[in-house]
Amino acid sequence: MEGAASFSDIPGWGLVGIGVTALATTALAQMQPTTARWLAVWIGEAVLAATAGTALLWLKMHRNGRVSAELPITTPARKFFLGLLPAIVAGALLTLSLLEFETIGTVPPALGVPPLIPGLWLTLYGTAIVTAGLHSVRVVPMMGLTFMLLGATALFSSSAVGAWMLALGFGITHIGFGLWIARRHGG
């Protein structure tokens, strides 16, 4: 019975917090003098967001009585993470393959954004959210589709537009959908 349940424990306020840190990361990344430092700032944000998101999700499940010492993660949560992980790993591998390691220490392209990386991240993150969201409330796949649309825009735009798409996606989109989820699905 639990395996068929919908996953509604996405922490809306956690998404808002992730969005706020992503906006700060966008500004900080743009100040970096090299591609390597730009990438390091964003990787730091990804680690922070993943850690905070996972911890807040677990706390919400624990607060709602869905986890215990015997069952540290629910079946819908496990399905959510298994749907999320493949596209995230693919994004990390493709990021590494797109970087030109011999020029990674040089001055980055316009606004510090390597070409294709913002579109790749947004599209694959959106794909991960849509896939994982198949076991969640309807708003989650909608959020994933929004990320995919922003990613498609970034892929076919300049590096400068890609920088704004990162802010719009990882910042504003997380904040907007986080507020929606917090209001309609409890915190």
WOFENMO-V132438 format. One record per residue. N is the residue number from 1. RES is the residue in three letters. D_CENTER is the distance of its C-alpha to the mean C-alpha in Angstrom with 1 decimal. Layout:
# WOFENMO-V132438
n=<N | N>
res=<RES | RES>
d_center=<D_CENTER | D_CENTER>
This chain:
# WOFENMO-V132438
n=<1 | 2 | 3 | 4 | 5 | 6 | 7 | 8 | 9 | 10 | 11 | 12 | 13 | 14 | 15 | 16 | 17 | 18 | 19 | 20 | 21 | 22 | 23 | 24 | 25 | 26 | 27 | 28 | 29 | 30 | 31 | 32 | 33 | 34 | 35 | 36 | 37 | 38 | 39 | 40 | 41 | 42 | 43 | 44 | 45 | 46 | 47 | 48 | 49 | 50 | 51 | 52 | 53 | 54 | 55 | 56 | 57 | 58 | 59 | 60 | 61 | 62 | 63 | 64 | 65 | 66 | 67 | 68 | 69 | 70 | 71 | 72 | 73 | 74 | 75 | 76 | 77 | 78 | 79 | 80 | 81 | 82 | 83 | 84 | 85 | 86 | 87 | 88 | 89 | 90 | 91 | 92 | 93 | 94 | 95 | 96 | 97 | 98 | 99 | 100 | 101 | 102 | 103 | 104 | 105 | 106 | 107 | 108 | 109 | 110 | 111 | 112 | 113 | 114 | 115 | 116 | 117 | 118 | 119 | 120 | 121 | 122 | 123 | 124 | 125 | 126 | 127 | 128 | 129 | 130 | 131 | 132 | 133 | 134 | 135 | 136 | 137 | 138 | 139 | 140 | 141 | 142 | 143 | 144 | 145 | 146 | 147 | 148 | 149 | 150 | 151 | 152 | 153 | 154 | 155 | 156 | 157 | 158 | 159 | 160 | 161 | 162 | 163 | 164 | 165 | 166 | 167 | 168 | 169 | 170 | 171 | 172 | 173 | 174 | 175 | 176 | 177 | 178 | 179 | 180 | 181 | 182 | 183 | 184 | 185 | 186 | 187>
res=<MET | GLU | GLY | ALA | ALA | SER | PHE | SER | ASP | ILE | PRO | GLY | TRP | GLY | LEU | VAL | GLY | ILE | GLY | VAL | THR | ALA | LEU | ALA | THR | THR | ALA | LEU | ALA | GLN | MET | GLN | PRO | THR | THR | ALA | ARG | TRP | LEU | ALA | VAL | TRP | ILE | GLY | GLU | ALA | VAL | LEU | ALA | ALA | THR | ALA | GLY | THR | ALA | LEU | LEU | TRP | LEU | LYS | MET | HIS | ARG | ASN | GLY | ARG | VAL | SER | ALA | GLU | LEU | PRO | ILE | THR | THR | PRO | ALA | ARG | LYS | PHE | PHE | LEU | GLY | LEU | LEU | PRO | ALA | ILE | VAL | ALA | GLY | ALA | LEU | LEU | THR | LEU | SER | LEU | LEU | GLU | PHE | GLU | THR | ILE | GLY | THR | VAL | PRO | PRO | ALA | LEU | GLY | VAL | PRO | PRO | LEU | ILE | PRO | GLY | LEU | TRP | LEU | THR | LEU | TYR | GLY | THR | ALA | ILE | VAL | THR | ALA | GLY | LEU | HIS | SER | VAL | ARG | VAL | VAL | PRO | MET | MET | GLY | LEU | THR | PHE | MET | LEU | LEU | GLY | ALA | THR | ALA | LEU | PHE | SER | SER | SER | ALA | VAL | GLY | ALA | TRP | MET | LEU | ALA | LEU | GLY | PHE | GLY | ILE | THR | HIS | ILE | GLY | PHE | GLY | LEU | TRP | ILE | ALA | ARG | ARG | HIS | GLY | GLY>
d_center=<29.4 | 26.3 | 24.8 | 25.1 | 23.6 | 20.7 | 17.7 | 17.6 | 16.4 | 12.8 | 13.3 | 13.4 | 14.5 | 11.8 | 9.2 | 11.8 | 12.1 | 8.5 | 9.2 | 12.5 | 11.6 | 9.4 | 12.6 | 14.8 | 13.0 | 13.6 | 17.2 | 17.6 | 16.4 | 18.8 | 21.6 | 21.4 | 24.5 | 23.2 | 20.4 | 20.2 | 19.7 | 17.1 | 15.2 | 16.0 | 14.6 | 11.1 | 11.3 | 12.6 | 9.7 | 7.3 | 10.2 | 10.8 | 7.5 | 7.8 | 11.5 | 11.6 | 9.5 | 11.8 | 14.8 | 14.5 | 14.1 | 17.1 | 19.0 | 18.6 | 19.9 | 22.6 | 23.6 | 24.0 | 26.1 | 24.1 | 24.0 | 27.0 | 28.3 | 29.2 | 26.0 | 23.1 | 20.5 | 21.3 | 21.6 | 19.1 | 16.5 | 17.5 | 17.1 | 13.6 | 12.6 | 14.9 | 13.3 | 9.8 | 11.2 | 13.2 | 10.8 | 8.7 | 12.2 | 13.4 | 11.0 | 12.2 | 15.7 | 15.8 | 14.7 | 17.6 | 19.9 | 19.4 | 20.3 | 24.0 | 24.8 | 28.2 | 26.9 | 23.8 | 25.9 | 27.1 | 26.3 | 23.1 | 23.4 | 23.2 | 21.2 | 20.0 | 17.5 | 18.3 | 18.9 | 16.6 | 13.7 | 11.7 | 12.6 | 11.9 | 8.3 | 7.7 | 10.1 | 9.1 | 5.5 | 7.7 | 10.3 | 8.7 | 8.1 | 11.6 | 13.1 | 12.0 | 12.9 | 16.4 | 17.3 | 16.1 | 17.3 | 17.5 | 15.1 | 12.0 | 12.9 | 13.8 | 10.4 | 9.3 | 12.5 | 11.8 | 8.8 | 11.3 | 14.0 | 12.5 | 11.9 | 15.5 | 16.8 | 15.5 | 16.9 | 20.2 | 20.5 | 21.4 | 19.5 | 20.1 | 18.4 | 15.4 | 15.1 | 15.3 | 12.8 | 10.1 | 11.6 | 11.9 | 8.5 | 6.2 | 9.5 | 11.8 | 9.9 | 8.1 | 11.7 | 13.6 | 12.2 | 12.1 | 15.8 | 16.6 | 15.5 | 17.2 | 20.3 | 20.8 | 19.5 | 20.4 | 18.4>
